[in-house]
Amino acid sequence: MTFVLYDQERRVLETIVQYINRHGYAPLLREIAEIVGLSSPATVHEHVIALIEKGFLIKTGRFKRGFDLAPQLKKRELDNIESTLELPLFGLIAAGSPLEPHPDPSATFIVPASMISSGKPGYALKVKGESMKDDGILDGDYVIIEYAESASDGDIVIAFLQDTGFTTLKRFYKEGEHIVLKPANSQMQPIYAKNVTIQGKVVGLVRKF
């Protein structure tokens, strides 16, 4: 079974596991805060409560150390706990239309950290339309984008067409002096352009049911 945790929750849980394995009992909240680098034990307490609610920890009657590892959580199982990233959700991406900004400028989208290369920034967009349906990218899906200013043939990119002011989701190809942005839909024609700015490459997809 694969578990998903926020990054700080994972750091707190790893600290607790290591401490218990070393000492035989749980650390104090202030000890966790010092190890993890959090300024307030109250913040640690919030993470501990979340870990209890998710089943990683259990409440106990120990004085000042009121939690312990859940019986089913063993040290080796931490390898199956996947960290997450909180990416900005910029809006809707469609074929032949401007990028539509998300109505909430502070909107975010949670994805597994493994979707984005370590240390690289990214963002998420909601797909509008069926221009990439033959590649399995459907209307309503969320594409995960890693920032990039260049692309190789065959990459699925977010491309800004400087002559029209449109941003589109397509496969990138270079043919002579032209950039060709190809849809994955036999009913649609490719876009030929010279002035194209690459705003990122698709590295993942999330579909909500």
N, C-alpha and C positions, 0 to 999 in steps of 0.2 A: 504494500500500500504506500502511495506517495502522499506526503503531507505538504501543505503550503503554509509558510509563515512569513510575516513581515520580517525585514532584515533585523531590526532591533529585537524582536521576539526571539529570533533564532540565536542571536548573540547572548541574550539573557539565558535562554535554555541551555546553550552549550556551557556557559559559565556555571550554571547550577549542576549540570551533569558532572563536569570536571571536579567541582568542589566536593560533591557528595562522594564521588569515587575516591577522592583523596582523604577526606575527613570522616566519612560515614554519616554525615548529617548535612542539612541544608545551610547555606550561608545566610547571613543577615541581609536585609535589603540594602543597607548602606555599604556592605561589603561588595554586593553585586554592582552597585552604582560605581564604586571605585574601580573595579576590575573592567567594567564595560566602558567607563568613561562618561557616564551620565551624571548630570549635576544634582539631581534630586532623587532621593529614595522613593518619593511619591510617584515618579515616573516609572521606576522599577516595579512598584506595587501594581500599577496599571497593567504592565506587561505580565506579571505573575498571575493576576486575575484572568487575563486573556488566555494564558497558557492552561490555567485550570479549566476554563470554559471549553477549550479545545481538546481537553483530555490528556494533555502532556504531563500535568502536575495534579496532585490531589491535596486536599486540605488535611492537616493533621492537628493534634492538640499540643504540639511542642511549643513551649514558651519562646516567643520572638522568632521562632522558625516554624511557622505554621503551614508548611507545605513540604511535599516530598515528590519524588518521581512517581508517575503512574506505573503500576506493576508491569504493564506491557511495553514500557519504554526502556530499551536497553541501549547501551552506549553505541553499539554498531548500527542501530536503527537511525542514528542521526544522519547517516549518509543518505537516507531516503527523504530527509526533510529539505524541501527545495525553497530557497530564498526567493523573494519577489522584488520587483521594481515597480515604482509608481511613476508612470510616464504621463506627460501632458497629453490630453486629448484635444487635438487642434480643430477637429470638425469633420465635414463630409468631403470626400474626394470622388469626383465623377469624371466621365469622359466628355471632353468638349465643353466644359463649364468651369467657371472660377471655383476655387476652393471655397467652400462655405464654412465660415468660422463657427465653432461651437457656441451656442447661446450663453453658456457659462464659461467665461474665460479662465476660471480656475479648475475646470473639469480635469480629472485624471483617470487613468486606466491602469489596473493592476495586472502585471504579467509575470511569469517565471523569469528570474534573473538570467537564466541560461539562454533566453531568446536574443539578448543583446551581448555583443562582444564586450569583454571586461574593460571597463574604463571608458567606453564610448557612449555618448549621449544618444537618445532616441525619442520618438514620440509615436502616438497612435492616431489613426484616422479611421472613420467609419466609411465603408464603401457604399456608393450610391450608383446604381445601374448595373448592367450586365456585360460591360466591355471586356471583362477578364474571366468570364464564367467557364471557358474551356480550360483554364488553368486552375479551376476550383475555387476562384475568388468570387463569391456571390454577393448579391445585393444585401446589405445589412451586416456583412462581416466586418470585422475590425482588422486592419492590417497594421503590423508593428514595423516601424521604420527606424533604420539606423542612419544617422546623418552621414552624408557622403556628397562630395562635389564632383565625382567622376563615376563612370560605370563601364562595365565590360559588356560585350555583345551577349544578349540573352538575359541580362539582369532585369528584374521588375523594379521600376523606379517611379519616384514622384518627380515629374518634369514640369518646369515652369516655361511656358512658351512666351518669350519676350515680345513677339510681334502682336500677339492677341491678348496677353494678360491672363491666359488660362493656365490652370494647373491640372495635370492629368496623371492617371495611373496606367502605365503601359510597359511593354518590354522594350528595352533599349537596343538599338543596333546602329552602327555607323557605316554608311555607304558613301564613299568618296568624301565630298564636302558637306553632305547632308547627314542629319540625324534622322533616323526612322524610328518612330514610336508605334509599335505594332500591338493592336488589341488581340485578345484571345477569344475572338468571336467572329465566326465566318461571315456574319451579316454586316460587319463594320470594316471600314477602310483604314489603312495605316496613315499616320500623320508624318509628312515630310517637312522638316524645318532646319534652319541653320542656327537660329538664335535660341538655344535651349539651355536652361540652367537646371542642373540636377540638384534636387533638394533632399535626396535620401534614397536608400534602397530597401526594398521589402525583405525582412528577415524572418517574419512569422505572421501567423494568421490566427485569430480567435473567432469562433462562431458561438453565439449564444442561442439557446433553444428556448 
